[in-house]
């Protein structure tokens, strides 16, 4: 389960906050450290807190109160004297925090979009076969890259649904329902992404970067930047030197990013931005 809304122990609550941190990354929030603050009263543990910073380095925090400790007014102890709360639409805390007068910001509004909800339902808590990373990390981190490079909302929404349409079997199975849930321009971007991305898969011989065709639509090329930056990040962290096609994939990602105009320096900036979401032991 990606988001356990009824977690009742430190480990499960920490996992919940970690995954929400991946969503807030979309709007430039990062955990301030890997440390988790345990909330307790008279030796009784009832929740956890994590600290965060926005792009301007302003402080925020997020809290998870264990399921068995809710309804006891502990929210006052959790939020009193603290910096603003950073939350997401999925936490469903906006109305509560507003009613209590607790300063807060709702990040990652894109996660309310029908396209995001569709891929979230599709992926659930599935992980990649080799690295064991949640599939939704590709979406959240790709959206963070798109935000960072200034892509329009339509590109973010199209990026959410691209896995539902890219492969032939997925395209055949999902085109009708995706068409029904999204807008025409968003669907057009996703289908154009499918066309361009599938024209240069890793199995295709590539003589040089100029051998890779791009799209006439800049939004699609921005989606490709997000995809290749995120994919290369995971490759470097989990597969380089271990994957049986490591050398081929290493060259493949380098050529794609060269074609897309992403320098090594720029890739490093984006890579570090994604890495700053903190380790899995947040």
C-alpha positions in Angstrom: 0.0 0.0 0.0 1.5 3.3 -1.1 -0.5 5.5 1.3 -1.7 3.8 4.5 -4.2 6.3 5.9 -4.6 4.1 9.0 -1.0 3.6 9.9 -0.5 2.9 13.6 3.3 2.7 14.0 6.4 4.7 13.3 7.5 2.7 10.2 4.2 2.8 8.4 3.6 6.5 9.2 7.1 7.3 8.0 6.5 5.5 4.7 3.3 7.6 4.3 5.2 10.9 4.8 8.0 9.7 2.5 5.6 9.1 -0.4 3.9 12.4 0.2 7.3 14.0 0.0 7.7 12.6 -3.5 4.5 14.4 -4.4 5.5 17.7 -2.9 8.7 17.5 -4.8 6.6 18.5 -7.8 6.4 22.0 -6.3 9.9 22.2 -5.0 9.6 21.0 -1.4 12.3 18.8 0.0 12.8 17.1 3.4 15.1 19.2 5.4 16.9 16.1 6.7 16.5 12.3 6.9 15.6 12.6 10.5 12.1 11.7 11.8 10.8 13.5 15.0 8.8 11.1 17.2 5.8 12.7 18.9 5.0 11.4 22.3 3.3 12.4 25.6 4.4 10.9 28.9 6.3 8.3 27.1 3.4 7.3 24.9 4.3 7.6 21.2 1.4 8.9 19.0 2.9 10.3 15.8 5.8 11.5 13.7 6.9 14.7 12.2 9.3 15.5 9.3 10.8 18.9 8.4 10.8 20.3 4.9 12.1 23.4 3.0 10.8 25.0 -0.1 12.9 26.4 -3.0 13.4 29.6 -1.1 14.6 27.6 1.9 11.6 28.6 4.0 10.7 26.0 6.7 7.7 23.7 6.7 6.7 20.5 8.4 4.4 17.5 8.0 2.8 15.4 10.7 1.2 11.9 10.8 -0.9 11.1 13.9 -1.3 7.4 14.4 -4.7 6.0 13.8 -5.3 4.9 17.4 -4.3 8.4 18.7 -6.8 10.4 16.6 -9.8 12.1 18.1 -7.9 13.0 21.3 -7.1 16.6 20.4 -3.4 15.9 19.8 -3.4 18.1 16.7 -3.0 21.1 19.0 0.3 19.7 20.3 1.4 18.6 16.9 1.0 22.0 15.2 1.5 24.6 18.0 4.5 26.8 17.6 5.6 25.1 14.3 6.2 26.5 10.9 3.5 26.1 8.2 2.3 22.7 7.3 3.0 21.4 3.8 0.3 18.9 2.7 -1.2 17.5 -0.5 -4.8 17.1 -1.8 -4.6 13.4 -1.1 -4.1 14.0 2.6 -7.5 15.7 2.8 -6.3 18.0 5.5 -6.9 21.4 3.9 -10.4 22.0 5.3 -9.3 20.9 8.8 -6.2 23.0 8.9 -8.1 26.0 7.6 -10.9 25.6 10.2 -8.3 25.4 13.0 -6.4 28.4 11.7 -3.2 26.5 11.1 -0.9 28.0 8.5 -0.4 25.6 5.6 0.1 25.2 1.9 -1.4 22.6 -0.3 1.3 21.4 -2.7 1.1 19.2 -5.8 -2.3 20.3 -7.0 -1.6 18.4 -10.2 -2.3 15.2 -8.2 -6.0 16.1 -8.3 -6.0 16.0 -12.1 -8.0 13.1 -13.6 -4.9 12.0 -15.5 -2.8 11.7 -12.3 -5.6 9.8 -10.5 -5.9 7.4 -13.5 -2.2 6.4 -13.4 -2.2 6.3 -9.6 -5.0 3.8 -9.8 -3.2 1.8 -12.5 0.1 1.6 -10.7 -1.1 1.4 -7.1 1.8 0.1 -5.0 3.5 -1.8 -8.0 7.3 -1.6 -8.1 9.9 -2.1 -10.9 11.1 -5.6 -11.3 14.8 -5.0 -11.0 15.1 -2.1 -8.5 12.0 -2.5 -6.5 11.2 1.2 -6.8 7.5 2.2 -6.8 6.3 2.9 -10.4 4.6 6.1 -9.2 8.1 7.6 -8.5 8.6 7.9 -12.3 5.5 10.0 -12.5 6.1 12.2 -9.4 9.8 12.8 -10.3 9.0 13.3 -14.0 6.4 16.0 -13.0 9.0 17.6 -10.8 11.4 17.9 -13.8 8.6 19.3 -15.9 7.8 21.9 -13.3 11.5 22.8 -13.0 11.9 23.3 -16.8 8.7 25.4 -17.0 6.4 23.0 -18.9 2.7 24.0 -19.2 0.1 22.1 -17.2 -1.1 20.2 -20.3 2.3 18.6 -20.6 2.2 17.5 -16.9 -1.2 16.0 -17.4 -0.1 14.3 -20.6 3.0 12.9 -18.9 0.8 11.3 -16.3 -1.1 9.2 -18.9 1.8 8.4 -21.2 2.4 4.9 -19.7 -1.3 4.1 -20.3 -0.7 4.7 -24.1 2.9 4.1 -25.0 3.2 0.4 -25.5 0.9 -1.2 -28.2 -1.0 -3.4 -25.8 -1.5 -0.6 -23.3 -2.6 1.7 -26.2 -5.2 -0.8 -27.3 -6.5 -1.5 -23.8 -6.6 2.1 -22.6 -7.2 4.5 -25.4 -11.0 4.6 -25.1 -11.0 5.3 -21.3 -8.1 7.8 -21.5 -10.0 9.6 -24.3 -13.0 9.9 -22.0 -11.1 11.2 -19.0 -8.9 13.8 -20.5 -9.0 16.9 -22.8 -8.3 16.8 -26.5 -5.0 18.7 -26.4 -3.7 16.6 -23.5 -4.6 13.4 -25.3 -2.9 14.8 -28.5 0.3 15.4 -26.5 0.3 11.9 -25.0 -0.2 10.3 -28.4 2.5 12.5 -30.0 4.8 11.5 -27.1 4.0 7.8 -27.9 5.0 8.3 -31.6 8.3 10.1 -30.9 9.4 8.0 -27.9 8.7 4.7 -29.7 10.6 5.8 -32.7 13.9 5.6 -30.7 13.8 2.8 -28.1 17.0 1.4 -26.6 17.0 -1.6 -29.0 17.3 0.7 -32.0 20.8 1.3 -33.3 21.6 5.0 -32.9 24.6 6.4 -34.9 24.6 9.8 -33.1 22.3 12.2 -31.3 21.1 13.8 -34.5 19.8 10.3 -35.5 17.0 10.8 -32.9 13.8 12.5 -34.3 12.1 15.0 -32.0 8.6 16.5 -32.1 7.5 19.8 -33.6 5.6 20.4 -30.3 7.9 21.8 -27.6 5.6 20.3 -24.8 6.3 16.8 -26.1 10.1 17.4 -26.1 9.8 18.7 -22.5 8.0 15.5 -21.6 10.9 13.5 -23.2 13.3 15.5 -21.1 11.4 14.6 -18.0 11.3 10.9 -19.0 14.9 10.6 -19.9 16.2 12.6 -16.9 14.2 10.4 -14.5 15.1 7.2 -16.3 18.8 8.0 -16.4 18.7 8.9 -12.7 17.3 5.5 -11.9 19.7 3.8 -14.2 22.7 5.5 -12.5 21.4 4.7 -9.0 20.3 1.1 -9.6 21.6 -0.4 -12.9 24.8 1.0 -14.2 27.5 -1.7 -14.1 24.9 -4.3 -13.1 22.4 -4.4 -15.9 23.3 -6.9 -18.8 22.9 -4.0 -21.3 24.5 -1.4 -19.1 26.9 0.1 -21.7 24.1 0.3 -24.3 21.7 2.0 -21.9 24.4 4.4 -20.7 25.0 5.6 -24.2 21.3 5.6 -25.0 20.5 8.1 -22.3 23.4 10.3 -23.0 22.5 10.5 -26.7 18.8 11.3 -25.9 19.7 14.1 -23.5 22.3 15.5 -26.0 19.6 15.5 -28.6 17.2 17.2 -26.2 19.7 19.9 -25.4 20.3 18.8 -21.8 23.9 19.3 -20.9 25.7 17.1 -18.3 25.7 20.1 -16.0 22.0 20.6 -16.4 21.4 16.9 -15.9 23.4 17.0 -12.7 21.3 19.9 -11.4 18.1 18.0 -12.1 19.5 14.8 -10.8 20.5 16.4 -7.5 17.1 18.1 -7.3 15.4 14.7 -7.5 17.9 13.1 -5.1 17.2 15.8 -2.5 13.8 14.2 -1.7 15.7 12.1 0.8 16.6 8.5 1.3 14.0 5.7 1.7 14.8 5.8 5.4 13.4 9.3 5.8 
